[in-house]
Amino acid sequence: MSLEKTATIAANPSTTRGLSVHLSYDPRTNRIAYASGKSIFLRSVDDPSKCAQYTRHKAATTVATFSPSGYYVASGDESGIVRVWDCASDDLILKGEYPILSGRINAIAWDADSKRIIAVGDGKERYGHCFTYDSGNTVGEISGHTSQVNAVAIRPCRPYRAATVSDDAGLVFYQGPPFKFAQSVRGKHTNFVRDVKFSPSGGHVVSVGADRSIVLYEGKTGQFERQISNAHDGGIFAVDWCDEKSFVTCSADSTVRLWSVDSPKKPEKTWKMGSKTTANQLLGVVRTKDYVIALNLSGDLYYFDDSSESAVKTVFAHQKSITALSVLADRVFTGSYDGRILAWDSQGKQGKLVQGDDAHTNLVVGICPVAKDRLVSAAWDDTVASIDASALHVSRLASLEEQPIQIAASEGFFAVITESKVAVHSSDGKIACELKLAFTPSAVAISKSYVVVSDSATFKSHVYDKNLKPASGKDLKPMRGKPSFAKISPDENFLAVGDSNGKIFCYNLSSGELVTSRWAFHTSRITSISWNEDNDHVIASSLDTNLIVYSVSKPVRNVKAMNTHKEGVSGVEWIGPNRAVSVGADACLKFWDVVFK
């Protein structure tokens, strides 16, 4: 057997309200780079389903910037570490790791030679540092600020200049290399300055801030040229140059505006989001070859061009850890820690948002198909929702008295376990039967004939019929650890139960006998088990970041995929006899081909 990854759908950029997100673009490969969780993603602009994931940061990542040559990426994290790595090959080999600050890295800039780097942020001893990319030797000093530095830019031609902007409402110019303080500009901005960029030929430098102002300076001397006040109806978060004479800005007013250096009194063009809401505040913008790409607070990437005043394309994905996964027909449904549910085309890898007034507002515990065109989901907002797979609409189905632990479904019915009971609901949400439990459950499984509930204290799984009456002759052997997930095979012959230690017991559901306890190659909690349609093979996921395929007929044989999702795999499902999809704490979807030999 073999297990081979065929595709990765990247997470969208991490966002925090009030903080700019610096997106980077490489024209050589037509990719953008950004930070998400503890990963850095390099994503194709034309085909967002094609990406590379860098996972070697130990803290949450904050920024990633391509070198002008396009061969390296410098990325920073919240611990103040900057890592420089090769992005030209698939191996993403590390060039150097440098401890720069004692706090968050906010922005990184390269010089035109792709040799020197300036990293800035929020440190205790200093707010930035200049160093060489290969050895980390100091090539200057960042000074002149009294608060955290939000952005940095280096003039892309000689003589080199650098500019930094800060929460202290100031802009500081540097000469170099080695880079040293030249002058400080005060009084132009009256609030936090969030971004700064040099024009492609170095003739101008522009800064934007929370005071809704745009300020232009001469690129070589740093002399003030002009100011545009009230350029937006909200604070401005980011700026990027289109060419030497024009640039784009994005703002909390949910608009992207194109400005000309020669006629700056009013914008040349304005692109608008669908609605002016908090979720649509735009925190980042970057100009690519064909599009202007803007990022909103929800993490969605919007593509704008000259043909329309609204987005011509939207890339949806998760920002937070994916906690729920289900497959219905040729679609994949995922739910995340923030309550967001997305539907994916398993062939084209396109994601669409499942919307509705009753959308979940907290962690999605599980998603399960309950009919040919409908799914049910449970979340920590103590609700069960119905998802229309055709309309991609979510509506409330039932409210729960306690927080749900797990949900499982069979055609026409679904079962939910809470702290004290198990309830079987019909597909319309009405309770068909419920049972007060004498133990705290930890896992549930349901099929046409059976309901299985696992005891978190005795590690024993109890088998009931659909009316929650104990099934006769189904005394299952207790496990060695706390059961964490249970799944019944499609033909109802087998029950697979995984525990918190990474072990899986397979039972014969007809006789109650233990078939095998040799499925024991995970090293941490089992998070998901999925049966293949052949009723012989299962694929299991775990917090140990691995996927393993086991066989009932040959229990000793297995095939592993190691380190599949950073920080752990939260779910896996078959999407065909030889294909599977997995999700994890890195907010990614990964597709796999499985070959049985």
N, C-alpha and C positions, 0 to 999 in steps of 0.2 A: 504494500500500500504506500501511497505517497500523498502529501498534502502540500500544495503549492499555491502561493498567493498570486492572484491575477490582477487585482485592482485595489486601490485605496481611495476612499472619499475623505478628504481632509476636513478637519474641524475649521470653523470660521474664526476670525481673530477674537481674542479676548478683549473685552471692553470694561471700563469702569467709568461711571458717570463723572463728568468734570475733568477727565484726563484725555489728552490727545493720544491718538494712535498713529505712529509713524509707519506708513507702508513704504516699501522699497520696490523699485522696478528695474529689471535687467533687460534692456532692449535686445541684447544678443540672443537670449533664449525666449524672450517674450513671457517672462514669469514675474510674479510678485512674491515678495517674502514678507512674512508676518509671524508674530508670536501668538501661541494659543496653548493655554495650560502650561505644561512643562516641555512642550515641543515647539519646534520651529518648522513652518511649512513653506516650501517653495512650490508655487501653484501656477499652472499654465493659465494664461489669460483667455486664450481661445477655447481651451477644453479644460474646465475646472476639475474634471474627474481625474486628470493627470497631475500627480504631485509627488514630491519627495518629502519625507518626514525625518527631521533630525531630533533625536530623543536623549541626548547625552547631558542635558542640563539637569542638575539636582534640585533646583528651586524653580518656582514659576517664572517663565520667560516673559520679557517685557518688550523687546525690540529686536529686529534683525535688519541688516543693511547689506546689500550687494556691494562688492568692490567695483570701481569703474571698469576694470578689466572683465568682470563677470565670472572670474574663476574662484573667488572666495566670498564667504559670508561672515560677517562679524555679528554675533548675537549676544545679548545681555539678559540678565535675570534679576530678580528681586534681592538676591544676596550680594550683588555688586560684582559678580563674575562676568567677564567677557571672554567668549570662546570664538576663535577664528578657525574656520574649517573650509575644506575644499568642496565646492558645490558643482564642479564640472563632471565628477564621476559619480557613480551610484553608491560608492562606499562612504562618501561624506567624511573623509579622513580629517582628523583634528590636526591643525597647524600649531596652535598654541592656546593655552588657557591662562588668563591673567586676572588676579584680584585687583580691581580698580577702585571701588568704593566700598564703604561699610553699609551701604543701603542700595536702594533701587537704581538701576540703570534706566534712564529715561530716553536717551537718544544716542546714536552712534553715527559718525561721519568719517568717510575715507578721503584722502587727498587724491588728486588726479593720477598720481603714479601708482596707486594701489599699494603704497608702502607704509603710510602713516595713518593712524587712527586717533580720533578724539572721541572719548566716551564721557557723557555727562549724566548727572542725576542728583540723587539726594543722599549725600554722605555726611559723616560727622566731622572728619578732618578737612575734607575738600569736596567740591561739587563737580569735579571733572579731572581728566588726566589725558595727556598726549603721549602716545607710545608707538613703537614700530610693530607691524603686524606679525613679524616672524620671531623676534626675540623679546619683545616687551620693553625695550630700552626707552627711557624717557626722552621725548623730543619737544618738550615745552611744558608750560604750566597754565592751568585755567584759574583765573583770579578775577576779582572785581565784582563778584556777586555776594549778596548777603542772604540769599535763600536758594532753594533747590533750582537747578538749571533744567529747563524743560526741553530745549532743543539746541542743536548745534549744526552748523553748515561750514564747509570749506570751499573757498573759491576754486572753481574747476580748471583754472589756468594760472600760469605764473604772471606776476608775483603772487604767491599764495597769501591769502588772508583767511581768517576764520571769524565766525560770529556766533555768540551764544545769547540766549534769552532766558529769562528767569521769572519766578514769582515775585521778585522785587521790582517788577515793572521796568527793568532796565535791559539794554542791549549793549554787549561788550564786544569790541573789535580787537583782533589779535593780528600781529605780523609774524611771519616765520617762513619756513622752519629754522630753528626751533621756535615754536609759537610762544609769544610773550604779549603781555598786555599793551595795547596801543591807545585805546580811548574807550570811555564809557558814555553812552547816550542815555540821558534821563529826560523825563518830562514829555516825551512823545506819546507813550502809553500811560494810562492811568490805572491799569489793573494788570493781572497776570498776563505775561506774554507767552504764548503757547507754541509758536512755530516760527522758524526763520529759514529762508532758502536763498542761495545765490542763483542768478540767471545762468543759462547754459554757457554763455561766453564770458561770464564774470562781470558784466557791465553794471548790474544792479543787484541789490539784495533787498528782500522784502520780509517784513515781520508782521505777524497778526496776533491778536490777543483777545482776552475776555471783555475788553472795553469796546468791542465791535469796530476797532480801528485797523486800518492797513497803513503801514508806514514804509516808504521807499527810500533807499539810500544809494549813494554811488558805490559801486562794488569794490573799487580799488582803494579809495580814501576813507570810505565810511561817512561821507558828508551827507547830511539830510537833504532830500530832494522834494518830497511832497507827502502829504498825509490825506487819507480818505477816512473821514469820520462817519460813523453809523453806516458802514458798508453793508451790514446785515442787521436783521431785527433781533439777533441773539449773539452771544459770544462766538468768536471765530476760533475754530480748533486747529485747522491745518491749512497749508498752502502748498502749491506745487506749480512749477513753471511749465508752460506748454512750448514756448520758444522764447527768444530774447525779448520779445515785445509784449507777451501776454502770459497771464498766470490764472490759476483757478483757486478758489477758496471754498471751504465748507464751514457750516455753522450750526449752532443749536436751533436755528429757525427752520431746519429741515430743507435748506436749499444749498445748491452749488452754484457759484457765480464765476463767470469768465470776465477778467479785467484786462484792459490795455494800458500799457505804460504811458502811451502818448495821450490818451483821453480817459483819465481815471475818474472823472466825475460821476459816471454811471456805468454799470456793468454792460459788457457787450452781449452777454447772454445769461439767462438764469434757468437752471434746471431745478424742478421741484419734486419733492416726494409726494406720495399720495395724500398724506394727512400730517398736520403739524402736531405731533405728539412727543412725549418724552422718549418713547421707544425709537422714534425716527430722528432724534438728534444725531447730526453727522459729526463723527469724531476724527475721521481720517479721509484723505483724498490723495490720489496719485494719478498722474497723466501717463497713459501707455500709448502705444503706437496708434491704436484705433479708437480707444475709449478714454473717458475720464471715469475712474472707479472711485466710488465713495462708500464709506463704511458707517453704518448707523449703530446706535447703542445696543440693539438686539443682536448685532454681529452679522447682519446680512450685507452682502456686497452688491451694490447697484452700479450697473454699467450705463453711462450716458454718452451720447454722441450728438453731432450737429443736426441729425435728422429729426429729433424730437425734444420736447421740453420735459419729458418724463423718461424714466429708465427704460431702455430697450431690452434689458436683460437683468434678472436678479438671481443671485446665487445664495440659496438657503442651505444652512447646515447647522449643526449644534455647536454651542460654545462650551457648555458644561458637560460633565460626565454623562454618558448615555447609560441609563439604568433599566431600560425595557426594550425588548425586540420581539417582533412577530412577523410572520410571512403569510400573505394572503394572495393566492394566485401568483401573478408575476410581480407583485409589489412587496416592498419591505417597509414596515412601520417601526419607527423608533421613538422612544420617549426619553427625556433627559431630566437631570436633577432640578432644573428650573421649571418643570411642568410642560415644556415645549414638546410637541409631537409633530414629526415629519413623515411624509410618505415618499418612498424612493422607487424609481423605475429600475428594476434589477438588471436591465439590459443597458439602457442609456445612462444610468447612474445620475439621473436628475432628481433633485429633491424639491418637494412642494410642502408648504406649511399647511397643517390641519388647523383650521380656525373655527371660532364659534364663541358666543357670549359665555358659554359654560366651560371654556377651556380650563385645564388644570392650572393651578397656581403654585404647586409644590411638586416634590419628587414623584415621578411616575413609577409605581411599584411594578406594574406589569401591563402588557397589552396582549390580548388573545383574540383569535378569530372565533366568532360565535355563529356566523352564517356566511353564505357565499359572498355577500357584499357588505358585511358589517363586522366590526370588532368591538370589544369592550376593554376599558382601561380603568385601573384603580390607582389612586395617588394619595399622598400624605395630606392632601386637603380634605381627607375623609369623604371622598365622593367616588362613585363609579360612573364613568361616562360611556356613551355610545358613539362610535365613530362610523360615519357613512363613508365607505371606501370609494364610492363613485364621486360624491360631491365634496369629499375631503372636509366634512363638517363634523364638529363634535358637539354633543348635547348631553346634558346631565341625565343619568339613568336612575341613580339611587344615591341617597345620603347614608353614611354609615355612622353608627354610634361610637365606634372606636377606630383607631388608625389601622388601616389594612396592612397585613404582613405580606401576603402573597395572593395572587389571583390565578386561576386556571380555568380553561373553558373546553367544552366539547360542544358539538353541533346542537344548538338550541338551549344550552344551559351553561352556566359558569358558577364556580365556587370561589368564595372569598373567606380567608381566615383572618381573624383579628386576635387580640390578646386572650379572649375568653371563649370564643365560639367559632363554628364553621357554619356558613350559610350557602345553600344552593339556590341560585336565582334562575328564573326563566329568562329568555333573551330580551324580554321587555322590561326587565329589572325587578319584577315582582318576586318575592321570596317564595320558593316552592317548599322548602323545608329548612330548618336550622337546628343546630344541636349545641347545647351548652356543654363545654368541655371541662373535664376535671384536671386538665393539664394545659400548659401554654404551647400552642402549635408553632412549628417552625417551617413547615413545608406542606404543600397541598398539590394533589394531582387528580384529574377527573377524566373519565372516558364515558362511553355510552352506558356502561353497566356499573362502574365502580367510582367511588370517591376515596382517595387515600389521604390521610392526615398523619403527619409525623409529630412525635412528642419530643420537645426540646430537652426534657429532663431525663427520661428513660432511654432515649435514642431509638424508640420502637415506632414502627409505622403501623397504623391501624387502617384496616380495609372496611369500607362501608358500601352498601348499595346506594342507588340514586336517592332513596328516601332516608339516607343517613342511619340505616339500621345495620348493626355489625354483620358482616358477611361471614357465613359459617365456613370453617376449614381454612381460614386465612390467617393463621398465627405466624407472623413473620419474625424472623430472628432479629434481635436488636442490633443496631450498628455499634461501632466503637467510638463514634464521635457524634456531635449534634447534627442531625439531618438538616441540610440547607436547601436541597432541591430534589423534587421527585417528578418522574415522568413515566407514563404508561405507554407501551408500544401501540402502534396503530391497530394491531390484531388483538390487543388486550391479553396477550399471552405473558408478557413480561412487564416487570416494574423495575426501573432503575432509580436508586436513591443515592444521592451524593451527600457527603458530610463536610464538616468544617475542617477536617484534616486532609482533605483531598482524596479520600477513598470513596469508591462507588460499589454498592452491593446491587447485584441483579437477581431478582426473585422471579420464580415461576408463579404468576398470579393465579393460575388455576388450582395448583396444589399448595401454594404457600411456601414451597421449598426454596432454599437459596441455590441459585444456579452457579454463581461465581462471586468471589470476593477479591479476585485478582486484578480488578480494575483499580489499581492503587498507585498510579504514577504521577498524579498531581501532588503538590506539596503544600497547598493552601486550600481555602474554602472553595467548594464547587459552587459556581454561580449559575450554571445552566447545563441542561442535558437535552439533546434532541435526537429522536429516533429516525433513522432512515426508513424510507418506504419499504425496504426489503425485510424489515423487522429483525434484522441481524446486527446491523452496525449502529452505534451511537457516537455522536461527537459531543465532547464535554469541554466546558470552559471553566477557568479558575482564576482566583486572585493572583496566582503565581505567574500570570501573563501568558500561559501556554494553552494550546488547544491539543486535544488527544482524541483520536478515533479508535474505538474499541470494537470487538466483535464477540457476539454471544457464542457462535460456533467454534471460534478460535480465541479464547479469552486471554491467552498469553501474548498474542500478537497485537501490536498497536502501532500507530504512527503519530509522531508529534510535530507540532509547529511551535518553536520556542520564541519567547519574547515578542509575541504578536501585538500586544497593546501595552503601552507604557502605563504603569500603575495598576494593571490588572484587566482581565477580560470580564465583562459583565453579562454577556449573552452570546449565544450562537444558535443558528437554525439552519436546517437544510433548505435550499431553494430549488432542489432538483435531486435526482438520484446520485449525481456526482458533483454537485456544487453546494457550497455553504457560505454563509455570511456571518461575520462576528462584529461585535461592538465592544467598546471598553471605556475606561476612565479617561482616555485621551480624546474622547468625543469623535472618534473616527469610525467609519464602516470599512471593513476589509472583506474582500471576496476571495474564495478559495476553490480550487479544483481538487477533487479527491479521486484518486485512481485506486481501485481495488484489484489486487493481483493475487 
